[in-house]
Amino acid sequence: MFKRIYQSQIARGSLLIFIANTSVNFGNFLYNLLMARLLGKADYGVLGSLLSLLVIVGLPLSILNLHLIKAVSAYSGVGKIGKIKSLYQDLSWKFLGFGLLVTIILLVLTPLLTGFLHLDNMVPLILIAVFSSAGGISVLYNSILNGLLAFGYLAFNGIGEIIVKLVSSVALTFYFGFIGAVIGSALGGIFRLAAGILELKSIFRKTVREKSRFALLNLKDIMPVVVATLILNSIINIDIILVRHFFPDAVSGEYVALSTVSKIIFYATTPLITIMFPYISKKKAAREPYILALFSGLTFALFISLIVIFIFSFFPETIIGLLFGKEFLKIISHLVHFGFFIVFYNLNAILTFFFLSVSYNRILYFLLFFPLLQVVLLAMFHQDLTQIINVNIIINLFYLFFALIYLYRRESEEIYSIIRKIRAYTIHV
C-alpha cells in the first residue's frame, strides 16, 4: 500500500515538474519574442550572444547540479536529512565562492569580450558578471530541492522565475532599453534564489545537523557528464557568439531569431529525452533489451521534427511575422535550412544521452572533437548566414554518422535480432 502511495506521489511530482518545465520553456521562448520586438534586431543580437555566453560559462554549475542531486537523493532515500542539512550549510559558502570566482574571471575578461562581441560599452558584461555571483548558490539550492523530491517548491520556483523575468524585462526595457532586458532576466534568477533560501530554511528548521562527506570532484564519475554537457551546449551556442563577432549587429539579431524559432523543434522533443533515458538506464541495469526504445525515440523525434519543418516550409511568412514582426521577415529564406540543423542536432542529443545512460563513455571523448571542429570551420567559412548554417549541418551530419557507426559496432547483435523479429512478423502477417 505504502509503495503504491509513494509511486503515486512520484507520478504526480513528475507530472508537476513536466508541466513546470514546459511552462518555463514556453516562458523563455516568449521572452525571446518580446525582446526581439522591443529591442530590434541590433540589440536583440547582442542579448542573444550574451545569453549564449552565459550558458557556456554556467556549464560547470550544470554539471555539479547532476552530481549534487545524486548525493542528496542517496541521503534522502535512507532518511539522513541531517546529512543533507550539513551539505546545505557547508557547501553554501563554497558555491558562493565559486560564483564570486566566476564573477572575477568575467570582470577580468570584460574588456576582451567587449571587443570580441563588438559592444558599445562594458556595462552589460559587468552586470552579467555581478549577477552570476549568485548563480553558484542558486544551483546548490535547486539541486537540494530536486534531490529531496520537493516537486511543489521546484515547480513554484521555476514558474515564478519566468513570470518575474517576463514582467520585469518588459517593464525595464521600456525605460532602460537593452540594459533593462539584462536586469530583468537577472531578477528572475534572484527570485528563484530567494525562494530557495526560504524553502530550505523551512525544510531544515527542526533538523539536527549530521556530519557528511561529499566529493565534488570524483573525476571518474563526473567526466562523462562533463564531456556530454560540453559537447551539446557548445554546438548549439557557439555559433551565435561567433556570428555576433563576424557579422553586423542587425544580422546577428536575425541569426538569434532564427535560432530561437527553430528551437521549437528542440522544445517539442525535449520531453522525450526526459522520459526515455531513465527507462533505458533501468533496462540496461536489469540486462533487458533497450535498443528498440532508442530506435523508437529517434523515429518519434524525427517524425515530430519533420512535421515542424513541413509547417516552416509552407507558412514561413506567417510564423516569422506573427512571432517576431515584419522587421525579421528577411530570415524566411533561412528558416527551413536552419531547421534541418536543429533536426540533426536533436538526433545527436538523443544518441549522446543514450551513450551516457548506458556508460558508453569512450565515444563521448571522440565526439568532443566536433564542437572544436565547428569553431575552426566557422572561423574559416563565414561569408554569409547560409555558409554558417551549412557548417553547422555538416558538423552535425558527421557527428551523427560516427555516433551511428559506434552504436552499430556495440549493439549489432541486438539490432540484427530486432530486424529478424520484424521480418518474422511481416512474413507471418
N, C-alpha and C positions, 0 to 999 in steps of 0.2 A: 504493500500500500504506500509506504513512505517513498519507495523507489519510483512509483508512478507519479506521486506528487512532485518529487524532485525533477523528474523528466519533464513534467508538465511546466514547471517553473522555467526550466531551461528553454523549452519550446516557446513559451511566452516571451522570455527575455530575448531570445534570438530574433523573434518577430519584431519586438520593440526596437532592437538595435538595427535591424534591416530597414525598418521604417525611418528611423532617425538618420541612418547613413544615406538613404535615398533622399531624404529632405535636405541634408547637408550638401549632397552633390548637386541637387537642383538649385539650392541657395547659392552655391559658388558659381554655378552656371549663370544664374540670374544676376549675380554681382558683376560678372564679366560683361553681360549685355548692357546693364545700366551704366557701367563705367565707360564702355565704348561709345554710348550715345552722349553721355555728359562731357567726356573729356575730348572726344575727337580722335582721329587716327594717330596723330603725333604723340600726344600724352598717353594714350592707351598703349601704344607700342612700348613706351618707357615703363609703364606699370607692369605690362606682361613680362618684360625682361627681368625686372626686379623680383617679381613673384617666382619666376623660374630659378633665379639665382638663390632665392631664399629656400626653395625646395632642395637644391643641391647642398647648400650649407647645412640644412637640417637633417641630412642623411644619417650622420652618426646617432642623432637622437631617435630617429625612427627605428634604427637597429637595436638600440638599448631598450626601446619600448617592448619589442618582442621578447627580449631576454628577461626583462622585469616581470612581464605578465606570467611567464612560465614559472619564475621563482615564487611570486605571490600566490599563484594558483596552487602550487605544491604545498605551501604552508596552510593555505585556506582549506585544502582538501583534508588535512589531518587536524583541523581545528586550532592551529597555533597562531591565533590572531595577535598575541603578544609579540611574536617574532616579526609579524608584518608591521606592527607599530614601531618596532625597533628599526626596521628598514626605512620606514617613513621618516623618522626623526634623523637618523644618521645620514641618509642619502640626500636629504633636503639641502644640506649645506654643500655637499659635493656637486649636486646638479646645479645649484646656484652658481658655484664656482665655475662649472663648465660653461654655463650660459654667459658669465662675465668674460671668460676666456674667448668665446666666440665673438662677443662684442668688441673686445680689444683687437682681435685679429681683423675684424671687418673695418674698424676705425683706422687701423694702420694701412689697410689696403684701399681705403676710400678714395684717395687721390688717383690711384692706378685704375680702379674700377670706374671712376667718374670719367676718365679719359677714354677707357675702352668702350663704355656704353654711350659715349657722346652726350653726357648730361650737362645741362647748363650750370648746375651748381651741385654741391655735395650734400645738401640738406636731406634729400630722400634717402640716400645711403646711410647718413648719420642716424636718421630716425629708425631705419630698419635695424641698424646695429644696436641702438639703445633698447628697442623693444625686444630684440632677440635674447637679451639677458634673462628675460623671464621664461624663455622657451624651455630651458632645461627643467625647471621645477614643474612647469605645466605638463611636460611629458611624464615625469615621475608620478604626479598625482593621477593623471589619466590612466597610467599603467596599473597603479594600485587599485583604482576603482574597477578596472577591467578584470584584474586577477581575482578580485572579491566578488565578481559577478554582480556588481551594483548597476544593473542594466537601467533602472529608472533614473539614477543620477547621470549616467553616461548619455542617455537619450536627452535628458533635460539640458545638460551642458552643451551638447552638440547643436541642438535646435536653438538654444538661447544664444550661443555664439554667432550663428549665422544670422539670426534676427538683429542682434546688436550691430553686427558687421554691415548688414544691408542698410539699416536705418541711419546709422551714424555716417557711413560712407556717402550716402546720397545727400544728407544734410550738410556735411562738411565740404563736400565737393562744390556745392553752390557758393560757398563763402571763400574757400581756400584753393579751389581747383585741384590739381594733381596731388598736392601735399595732403589735402583733405581725404582723398581716396586712400592714401597710405596710412594716415592716422586712423581712419575708420576701420580699416582691415585689422590694425593692431588692437583697437578697442574690443573687437570681437574676441581675440585671444586673451585679453586681460579679463574679460567677463568669465571665460572658461576657467582661468587660473583662480580667480576669486571664488567662484562656485566650488571648485575642487578643494580649496583650503577649508571652507566652511563645512563641506560634506565630510571630509576626513576627520576634522576635529570632532564632529558629531559622532562618527563611527567609533573613534578611539577614545572617547571621553572617559569611559569607565573601564578601559582595557589596561591591564598591568603589563608593562614593558618586559619583554624577554630578550636575552641576547641572541643575535643571529649573525650568520656569516654569509656574505654574498659576494661571489666573484664576478666583478664587472667585465673582466676580460678573459673569459675562457675561450681562447682563440680557436681551439679545435671545434667547439660547438657553434661559435658565432661567425666564423669566417665565411661559410657558405651563404649565410643570410646577408652578410655584408656585401659579398660579390653580387648576388642576385638583385639586391636592392639598388646597388650602384649601377648595374647594367640597365635596368628598366627605367630608373629615374633619369639617368643621363641621356638615353636615346630619345626620350620624349621631351626633354627640356633644353638640351644644349643647343639645338638648332635655333630656338627662339633667341637665346643670348647672342649667338653668332650673327643672326640676321640683324639684330639691333646694332651690332658693331659694323657690319659691312654695308648696310642699306640706309637710305634716308629715313627720317622719322616716320613719315606717313606710310611708307612701305612696311616698316617693322610693325606698325599698328595693324595694317591689313593682314600681315602674317599671323599675328596673335589672334586676330578674329578668325582666320582660317583654322588655326589650331583649336580654338575654343569650340566652334560649331562642329568640327569633325570629331571632337571628343564625345559627341552624342553616341557615337558607335562604341566608344570605350565604356561610357556610363551604362549603356544598355546591356553589356555583357559582364560588367564587374560582379554582380551578384552570383554569376556562375562560378567564378573563382572562389568566392566566399563559401559556397555550398559544396563544391566538388572536391576540393583538396583535403579537407578533413576526412571526407569519405574515402578518398584514395589512400591516405595515410593509414586509416583504420584497416582497410583491406590488405595493405602491404604488411602491417604488423601481424595480421591474422593469417598471412600466407594464402590469401584468396586472390583470384584473378581481378585485375584492376584496369587493364589496358582498354577494355571496352568502354569503361567510364570515361577515360581520357578521350577516346575517339568520338564518343557521344558529345562530350563537351566541346571539342574542336568543331564538330559538324554543326552543333547548335549555334556556337559563336559565329561561324562563317555564314550561316543562314541569316541570323539577325543582322549581321554587318552588311550583307548584300542587299537586304531589304532597305536599310538606311541609305546605302549607295544608290539604289534604284530611286528612292524619293529625292535624293540630291540631284540626280540627273534629269528628272522630269520637272521639278519645282524649285530650281536654284534661286531664281529671282524672288519668288515668294518667301523662301526661307531666309535669305540674307536681308531682304527688305524688311521683313517682319521682325527679325531678331536684332539687326544692327542699324538699320536705316539705309537710306539711299546713298549716304556717303561711302558705304562699303561695297556697293554693287560691283565694283571693279574686280573683286575677288571671285566672282561667279565662275570665271573661266578656270580657276584652280580648284574648285570645290571637290569635284569627283576625284581629281588627281590626288589631292591631299587625303581624301577619304580612304583611298587604297593604301596609303602609307599607314594609317591607323588600323586598317584591317589586318595587315601583315604584322604590325606591332602587337595587336591583340592576340593573334595566334602564337607569337613568340612569347608573350607574357604567360599564356596558359602553359606552354611547354616548359618555360623556366620554372614556374611554380611547381609543376609536376616533378621536374628533376630534383627540386628542393624537398618536396614531400616524400619522395622515395629514396632520398640520400644518394642520388647520382651526382656527386659533388664535382668530380673531375671535369665534366663537360662545362660546368659553370666558369671555371678558371679560363678555359679556352674561349668561351663566349665573351669574356671581358675584353677581348681583342676588338670586338666590333664597335663599341662606342668610341674607342680610341681611333679606329679607322675612320669613323664618321667625322670626328673633329678634323682629321688630316684632309679628308676629301672635301669637306665644306670649306676649309681654308684655301683649297686649290680651285674648287669649282663653285663659284657664287656669282655668276654673271647676271642671273635673274632668279625670280622665285621658282620658275619651272625647274631650273637646274638644282636648286636647293632641295626641292621635293623629290626629284629623280635620285639624288644622292641618298636621301632617307629611304626611299623604296628599295634601292639596290642593296643598301646595308641590311635592311630587314629581310630581303629575299635570301641573301647569303646566310644570314643568321638562321632563318627557317630551314634552309637546305641542310646545313650542318647539324642542326638540332634534330631533324628528322632522320638523318643518317645514323646519328648516335642512338636515337631511340630504336631504330630498326636493328642495330647491332646488339643492343642489350635485350630487346624483347622480341626477337624474330620468332622464337618458338611459340609464344603466346599469340603473336599476330597471325602466324600460319594456322594455329588452332582455331582462331575466330573465323578465318577465311574458309576452312574446311566445314565448320558448323553452318556458315551461311550457304555454302554450296549444297550441303546435305539437305538443308531446309528448303532451298529453291527446287531441288530435284523432287523432294517429297511433295511439295505443293503442286 
